[in-house]
């Protein structure tokens, strides 16, 4: 190297462990990721506060819906299975998944709809979600 040349030692890239998603198999055979199946928490960078709140709200909806459908399968059995509700592909997108859960509630335990909505609102409050995104199923 000459008098005016220098070499900067570049840091080596950081290697990350591969993300591992665990699949849950619902009683009706649906395979769904334990984590964020629909990638609802992903937002473009740099995110606005509104985008972060919306992503968190959607993720809370997913967690509640997944919990409810698992419970309905245990309580109602095959009556709450997607193919017995006329649902084609419940995990194709988040809208279909919510429709699946909503229909399972309405046809098997309509009395819990208000409880589910209250749980959703409490989760929003506990996680400090701002913005009005309506109710869980509307």
matplotlib code that plots the C-alpha trace (Angstrom):
import matplotlib.pyplot as plt

x = [0.0, 1.2, 1.4, -2.1, -3.9, -5.6, -7.9, -11.0, -11.8, -15.4, -17.4, -18.5, -22.2, -24.2, -25.8, -29.3, -30.8, -33.5, -36.9, -38.8, -42.6, -44.5, -47.7, -50.7, -53.2, -56.7, -59.2, -60.7, -57.3, -56.5, -52.7, -52.0, -48.8, -48.6, -47.1, -48.3, -49.8, -51.0, -47.9, -50.2, -47.4, -45.3, -45.2, -43.2, -40.2, -40.3, -43.8, -46.2, -47.9, -51.2, -49.6, -48.2, -51.5, -53.3, -50.8, -51.1, -54.9, -55.0, -52.6, -54.8, -57.8, -55.9, -54.9, -58.4, -59.9, -57.4, -58.2, -61.9, -61.9, -59.8, -62.2, -65.2, -63.7, -63.3, -66.8, -68.9, -66.8, -67.5, -70.3, -67.6, -65.4, -64.9, -66.2, -69.4, -69.9, -69.6, -66.2, -63.9, -60.4, -60.2, -56.5, -56.2, -56.3, -57.2, -60.6, -61.6, -60.2, -62.3, -65.4, -64.7, -64.5, -67.5, -69.7, -68.6, -69.6, -73.0, -73.9, -72.7, -72.5, -74.1, -74.3, -70.6, -70.3, -70.6, -68.0, -65.6, -66.1, -65.4, -62.2, -61.1, -61.7, -59.9, -56.9, -56.8, -56.9, -54.2, -51.9, -52.6, -54.0, -55.2, -57.5, -61.0, -60.9, -64.5, -65.4, -63.8, -66.2, -67.3]
y = [0.0, 3.5, 6.3, 7.6, 4.3, 2.5, -0.4, -0.5, -3.8, -4.4, -6.2, -9.7, -10.0, -11.2, -14.6, -15.2, -18.5, -19.6, -18.6, -21.7, -21.8, -24.4, -25.7, -26.5, -28.9, -28.0, -30.8, -30.3, -30.9, -27.2, -26.5, -23.1, -21.6, -21.1, -17.6, -15.1, -17.3, -14.4, -12.2, -9.6, -8.1, -7.2, -3.5, -1.6, 0.3, 3.0, 2.4, 5.0, 4.7, 4.1, 1.2, -0.3, 0.0, -1.6, -4.5, -5.1, -4.9, -7.5, -9.8, -9.5, -10.5, -13.5, -14.7, -14.4, -16.1, -19.0, -19.5, -19.5, -22.0, -24.4, -24.1, -24.6, -27.7, -29.2, -28.2, -28.6, -31.2, -31.7, -29.1, -26.4, -27.9, -25.6, -28.1, -28.5, -24.8, -24.4, -22.7, -23.5, -22.5, -21.0, -20.3, -18.8, -15.3, -13.6, -12.6, -16.2, -17.3, -14.7, -15.7, -19.3, -18.4, -16.1, -18.7, -21.4, -19.1, -18.1, -21.7, -23.4, -20.9, -17.6, -16.7, -16.1, -13.5, -10.6, -12.3, -12.7, -9.0, -7.9, -10.0, -8.4, -4.9, -5.7, -7.0, -3.8, -1.8, -3.9, -3.6, 0.2, -0.1, 3.3, 4.0, 2.7, -0.5, -1.5, -4.8, -8.2, -9.5, -6.3]
z = [0.0, -0.8, 1.7, 1.0, 0.7, 3.6, 3.9, 6.0, 7.5, 6.7, 9.3, 8.3, 7.7, 10.6, 10.1, 11.4, 12.4, 10.1, 11.2, 12.2, 12.0, 13.8, 12.1, 14.1, 12.6, 13.6, 14.2, 10.7, 9.1, 8.4, 8.7, 10.3, 11.5, 15.3, 14.8, 12.2, 9.5, 7.3, 7.9, 9.5, 11.6, 8.6, 7.6, 5.1, 6.5, 7.7, 9.1, 10.2, 13.6, 11.8, 9.9, 13.1, 14.9, 11.9, 11.8, 15.5, 15.3, 12.6, 14.5, 17.6, 15.5, 14.2, 17.7, 19.0, 15.9, 16.2, 19.9, 19.3, 16.4, 18.4, 21.3, 19.0, 17.5, 20.9, 22.1, 18.9, 17.0, 13.3, 13.2, 13.5, 10.7, 7.7, 5.2, 7.1, 7.2, 3.4, 3.6, 0.6, 1.8, 5.2, 5.2, 1.7, 3.2, 6.5, 5.4, 4.6, 8.0, 9.9, 7.8, 8.8, 12.5, 12.4, 10.7, 13.1, 16.0, 14.5, 13.6, 16.8, 19.7, 18.7, 22.4, 22.6, 19.9, 22.4, 24.6, 21.7, 20.7, 24.3, 24.4, 21.2, 22.5, 25.8, 23.8, 21.8, 25.0, 26.7, 23.6, 23.3, 19.8, 18.6, 15.7, 15.0, 13.0, 13.9, 15.5, 15.1, 12.4, 10.7]

ax = plt.figure().add_subplot(projection="3d")
ax.plot(x, y, z, "-o")
ax.set_aspect("equal")
plt.show()
